[in-house]
């Protein structure tokens, strides 16, 4: 299996571009998958540079309804006519930041019709990849809901990210996790995956949402990674470069920053 971020906050490769957002290309033996679309159509340009055909993508998975993960959705639909698009039912529920900004996914029903598959149970894409749509909260400490709100019938309420999902990659002996922003907590995501599949976690790749984490949250996450003997951690996006530097020092696993265009093989 190979993993290549098409969009991430950071870029080092000549000819590629970055933006605040995330879009990850995943290729199993039988399926080509896109996990999120960044905040614009930039993923199309980077994919072309990396010789990845967006037209050939079989599956698009949307991690949650924030603009920096779904902003390129309609550009994807315009360039790919065959992919099944998976998301939680409330992916388009209006979302807001405490400063008043709209940070959700624009809803265009005419473009989403006949393209979206809404899920609320574990969905196996093939023998190597599964989508996990429900994340149990084992620790309230490791959640990242602050200053974010969602529209409800009673007005704006705190967003607890019931629309968030993640991906599990399978091998015979272990699992690997790909997550986008981990609003419901990276330790909660990992524990959810372990409870489902009863296998050790080999690697975790994605945003840990630790850029504004306090010392207690950080210690919980770093201790979890060490206690569970995770071998590889690839952080990006909302993790924060300062926290990446701390993790590299404090966590026993191999810790790397997964920037735009970086190639990972599992």
N, C-alpha and C positions, 0 to 999 in steps of 0.2 A: 504494500500500500504506500502511496506517496501523498504528501501534503505540501501545498504551496500557497502561502497567503498572496492573493492577488491585490489586496488593499490592506494596509495597516498604517498606523500613524507615522512610521519611520521607514525610510528607504536609503539603501546604500548602493544599489546597482544602477549604473549609468543607463539611461533610457526609460527607467521606470519612474513612476510618480507616487506620492503618498498623500493621504488625507486622514483626517480624524474619522476613523471608521474601521470596519473589518469585513473582509470577504475572503474565504478560504476555499481553495480547490482541493478536493479529495478524490483520489482515484483508487478504487479497489480492483480486484482481478476482473470484475464484470461490469462495474458501474462507475460513471463519472458524475461527481456530485459537487454542487456549490453550496457552501454554508454561509449564508448572508450575502449581501450585495454592496456593502459600503454605503456611503451617503449620496453617491452620484453614479454616473455611468463610467467613472474612471476605471473600474474593473475591466471594462471592455478593451480599453487601450492597453492596459498592462497584460491582459491575457494574450492579446495579439503579439506583443513583444516577446512573450514567453512561449509562443507557438501552442497555445491552448485554445481550442475552438469552443466558443460559447454555444454555438449552434449544436454541438454534439453532447452538451450536458444532458444527462438523463433525469437528474433530480435536483431541485433547489429546496433547501431547508432554511427556514427563517427562524432565528433563535428567539427573538422577542421584538416587540413593536416600537423600537427606537429608530429615529431617522438615520443614524449613522450605521445601522445594520440593514435597513430596508429601503434606503433612499434610492438605490439603483434597481428596485424591483421592476418598475415599468419599462426601464431600458432593457432589462433582461427579457421580459415578455415580448418586447418588440423584436428582439434578435434571436429568440429561441421559441419555436412553436411546439416542441414535443415534451419538454420536461414536466414531470409531475411536481407541483409546488406544495410542500408540506408546511403547516404552521398550526398554532393553536387557534381556536375559534375567535378569540378576542384580540387577534393581532392588530386590528385596525381601530381598537378603542382609543379615543383621544387621550394623549398623555401630555403632561405639562411639567416644566421645571418651576421651582419656587420663585424664580425671578420673572415668571410670566411667559417665558418662551414656550412655544409649541414644539414638542420633541417626539411626537408620535409618527405613525405611518399614514400618509394620505390614502384615503379609500377611493378607488376608482372602480366601481362595481362592473362597469362595462368591459374593463380589461381583465378583471379577476374571474369573471364568469367562465366556468368550464375549465379553469386552470388550477384552482385551489383545492387541496384536500386537507380538511381540518381534522386533527387527530386529538385524542385524549387518552390513548392507551399506547403501550409500547408497539412500535412499528418496525419490522425487520425489512430493511431495503434489500439486502442480500445476506449471504452467510457471514459476511465480514463487517457489516455495519447495521446498527440499530439506532432508532430515535427514541429518546426517553423524554416524555412530555410532562411528567409530574415529579417535582423535586420536593422531597420531604425536608422539613426544617428540624434538624436534630439540635442545632445550636442557634438561638436567636442572635448571639453575639456576632456570628459570621453571616450577617445579612447586610445588604447595601440598598436601602430604600430611602435614605435621607434626602430631603429636598425634591422628591419626585412624586408626582400625583397623577391620578387617573380619573377620568370622568365616570361618574356613576349616576344613578337615578336621583340620588340625594345630593348631587353636586360633586365637588372635587374631594377625593379621599386619598390617603397614602397608597402609593402603588406598591403592592407586595409581589408583583411580577408573576402572577398566575399564568401569564402567557409565555413564560420562559421555558425553553427546552434545551437539551444537549444531545450529543452524539457519542455512542460507544463503538469502538472498533474492537473486533474480536481476533484473538489467536487461540491456539489450543490450550495454552497454559495461563493466559492473562488477558486483561482488557486494557485499552487505552481510551482516554476521555478527551473529547474536543468540546470546548465550551466557548461562548462568545463573551459575555460580560459577568457571569456569575453573580447576578444581583441577589439570588437566593443563597449564595455562599458556596465557595469552591469546596469546603469540607462537607457541606450538605450534599452537594452534587456527587462527590466521590463516595460518600456513605450510601447514598441512594443507589448508585451503580453497583457497589459491592453487595448490597442486600439483594439486588435483583439477580446478579450473575454468579455470586459466590466465588469469584476469582480475584487474585491479587491484581492491583493496579500497577501496570508497567510504566505508563506515561500519562501526563496531563498536559494538554496544549490549549492555550487560549488566554482570554482576559480574566484576571483574578479580582478585578475591581478593588485593588488595594491602594490606589494612588492617594486616597485620603483616609486610609485605615489608621485607627489609633493603635497604641502599643499592644493592647490586649487582643485585638483582632489579628494583628500581625503575628503575635506569639502563638495564638491558636492555630493559624494556618501553617506556620513554619514547623511547629511541633507535630502537627498532623502528618505533614509530608515526611518528616524524619521517622516518626513512629511506624508509619505504614510502608517504609522502605521503597518508596516510589523511585524508579531508576532514572527517569528523564522528565524534566519539566521545561516546557517551552512557553514562556510568558509573552504577552503583547498587549497592545491597545490600552485598556483601562487599568492595567497593572501599575503603571507608572515606572519610569526609568530609575528613580531613586529606590523604589521598593525592589526592582529587579536586582540592583546592585547589592542590596541587603540580603536578598534571597540567595544570591550567588555565594555569599560569605557564610550564611547561616544554615543552609539546607545541604544535606549530604549528597543528594541526587545531582546529576549533571543538570545545570540550569542554564538555559540559553534564552536570548531575546529573539522572538520569531518575527522578523521584520518583513516588509514587502519583498516578495521574490525569493525568500529563503526556501531551500529545498530540504524536506525532511522525508526520510524513508523509514517505515516501520516493518 
